[in-house]
Amino acid sequence: MRQLSLFADDIGADAPLSLVPFQRIAEGDVLHVGPPELIGKHEWCHVIYRNSSWDRVSNFYAWRRPEPSRRDGGEWRHERDWPTYDSNRQDYGCPLSLRVLWQREVEARRLFGLADSDGV
């Protein structure tokens, strides 16, 4: 699990991702950020956080378009900012390839007490 994820207390100076950009888009404290996966022309990662409004653990996907000219590769955005996002669809209008991330993060979701389903 340690190789596949970044936990808040595991972040060091040599960590590939900082939790700060995800903290800005989450609605609470970020607990876990999975490693980014290139899907199409965008990087995606799975974020687990404690929702401050509902006081419960929840999750979402974050995405960005890699920009080779910038060291940080561009700004991370919430899945709701995806152009075809639609909360009324089972896949939320996001790429179906996100199933790869969903399946990869099963252990992290269980660790943080999230019920697992077959959803995207």
C-alpha positions in Angstrom: 0.0 0.0 0.0 2.8 2.4 0.8 4.1 2.2 -2.7 0.8 2.9 -4.3 -0.3 5.9 -2.2 0.6 9.1 -0.5 -0.7 9.5 3.0 -0.6 12.8 4.8 1.9 11.6 7.4 4.1 9.9 4.7 4.7 13.1 2.8 8.4 14.1 2.8 10.6 16.5 0.9 11.1 13.8 -1.8 7.4 13.0 -2.3 6.3 13.2 -5.9 3.0 15.0 -5.0 2.1 17.5 -2.4 -1.3 17.4 -0.6 -1.6 21.2 -0.8 -3.2 21.4 -4.3 -5.7 18.7 -3.3 -6.5 20.4 0.0 -7.5 23.5 -2.0 -10.1 21.5 -4.0 -11.3 19.1 -1.3 -14.2 20.1 1.0 -12.2 19.0 4.0 -8.9 17.4 5.1 -7.2 15.2 2.6 -6.3 11.8 4.0 -5.0 10.0 0.9 -4.0 10.7 -2.7 -3.3 7.8 -5.0 -0.6 8.1 -7.6 -1.6 9.9 -10.9 -2.5 7.8 -13.9 -2.4 9.2 -17.4 -5.8 8.7 -19.1 -5.9 10.2 -22.5 -4.3 13.6 -22.4 -5.0 14.1 -18.7 -3.6 12.9 -15.4 -6.1 11.6 -12.9 -5.8 10.5 -9.3 -8.1 9.2 -6.6 -8.5 11.5 -3.5 -9.9 10.4 -0.1 -10.8 13.2 2.3 -12.8 13.9 5.4 -15.8 16.0 4.3 -16.0 18.9 6.8 -19.7 19.6 6.1 -20.9 16.1 6.7 -18.1 15.0 9.0 -17.5 11.7 7.1 -14.9 10.2 4.9 -15.6 10.6 1.1 -13.7 10.5 -2.2 -13.4 12.1 -5.6 -11.2 12.1 -8.6 -8.8 15.0 -9.4 -7.5 15.7 -12.9 -5.1 18.0 -14.7 -3.6 18.5 -18.1 0.1 18.0 -17.9 2.1 21.0 -18.9 5.7 20.1 -19.7 6.7 23.7 -19.3 5.6 23.9 -15.7 7.3 21.9 -13.0 4.0 21.1 -11.2 2.4 20.0 -14.5 -0.6 22.3 -14.2 -3.3 22.8 -11.6 -5.3 19.9 -10.2 -9.1 20.2 -10.5 -12.0 18.5 -8.9 -13.9 15.9 -11.1 -16.9 18.4 -11.1 -14.8 20.6 -13.3 -14.5 18.0 -16.0 -16.2 19.3 -19.2 -18.8 16.5 -19.5 -19.4 16.1 -15.7 -23.0 15.1 -15.0 -24.0 14.1 -11.4 -27.0 12.3 -12.8 -25.0 9.7 -14.7 -23.6 6.6 -13.1 -20.1 7.5 -14.4 -20.6 11.2 -13.6 -19.7 11.9 -17.2 -16.0 11.2 -16.5 -13.9 8.9 -18.6 -14.8 5.2 -18.1 -11.1 4.4 -17.9 -11.2 5.8 -14.3 -12.3 2.2 -13.4 -8.5 1.5 -13.3 -8.0 4.0 -10.5 -11.1 2.8 -8.7 -9.9 -0.8 -8.7 -6.4 0.1 -7.7 -7.6 2.1 -4.7 -9.8 -0.6 -3.1 -7.4 -1.1 -0.2 -7.2 2.6 0.5 -10.9 2.9 0.6 -11.3 0.0 2.9 -8.5 1.4 5.2 -10.5 4.7 5.5 -13.8 2.9 6.0 -15.4 3.7 2.7 -18.0 1.2 1.5 -16.8 -0.4 -1.8 -19.0 -0.8 -4.8 -18.5 -1.5 -8.5 -19.0 2.2 -9.5 -16.6 4.4 -11.3 
